[in-house]
Amino acid sequence: MVADHGGVAVPVPIQDVAGNLKLTPPDHAWVQSARRVGTCFGD
């Protein structure tokens, strides 16, 4: 998984975050960039 730590993308083992919920604001720059290249978030 990739996480944002202070504006830097860092790898995080999925087992370290499984079962935890942390939402990213829909207006976050990374979400907007992903949508521009066709990433679907299921909404």
Order of alpha helices (4+ residues) and beta strands (2+ residues): beta-beta-alpha-alpha
